Amino acid sequence: MTTAIYSHPDCKRHEMGHWHPESPARLQAIEDQLIASRIDSLLEYREAPEVDVAAIRRVHTQTAVERIRNNVQSLLIAGGDYYPLDADTMVNKHSWNAALRAAGAAVAATDAVIDGEVENAFCAVRPPGHHARPSEAMGFCLFGNVAIAAKHALEVRGLQRVAIVDFDVHHGNGTEEAFLDDPRVLMVSFFQHPFYPYSAVLEDVPNMLNLPVPAYTRGNEIRQLVEEKWVPALNAHRPEMVFISAGFDAHREDDLGQMGLVEADYAWMTQRIMDVANEHAQGRIVSCLEGGYNLSALGRSVVAHVKALAAID
């Protein structure tokens, strides 16, 4: 089984201040842990290209795109370190290029998996994406990388049905908004609730199975939800490709959430997602980094996730 890792140095150049938890050190921690685990030589490393803006526009409004591009351009021309898009989301002079690379990784990985070049892929990129609403950046996220890739699979590559699995501790409100009532896309997730982004919990929306759980929920409870809720819904949808919003901030060591998952839980969830993909989607999976802010826990959890994707014992 060939698993590709997509990344690019531009993704480390985007930063929002030394105090900000969504930092370039997150990607370095992942790289270091992949090397320390001695699995890096078993993976295929690919450089993330810049995405075509037309691909972003399948998800985001022109106004949302221009606000990011224009404010980065203003920093380049007039100087300054950062421009705030909201209370906790900023751009610097490198953010536009980083955002193009992050979405570009997801789209390129989608093409590579569909074309059979690799069996699955993990995109070690930032900025993350699942909070980015079609109309605005939000919650550390500039563009919805997974949503952009899913739209590409449907509208460019001609797939009929895809699934998005989100196991970040925060609700992927931007992804949900992008695909609300689109029967081609099933989104399943769990998220700590009540918690940021404090979005409403939708009920009776056929293509959304986003499950709120209380703080301090542990891995055994999540595994039960996956078996009893996610897996039947995913099997009923019969996706032709599965996308993962891979946030690792539900780890018990992560201070930005209050949940109790460990590395073994991420490996187990990945395997259950792979079982669905093997049954319905020829094994096709593209996973993209979302949250995860304790650097040690993040690196270890990504290794567990990637080892499962690559079937490495």
Summary of the structure (lengths in Angstrom):
residues: 313
radius of gyration: 17.6
end to end distance: 12.5
largest distance: 54.6
contacts: 1191
relative contact order: 0.16
helix: 42%
strand: 18%
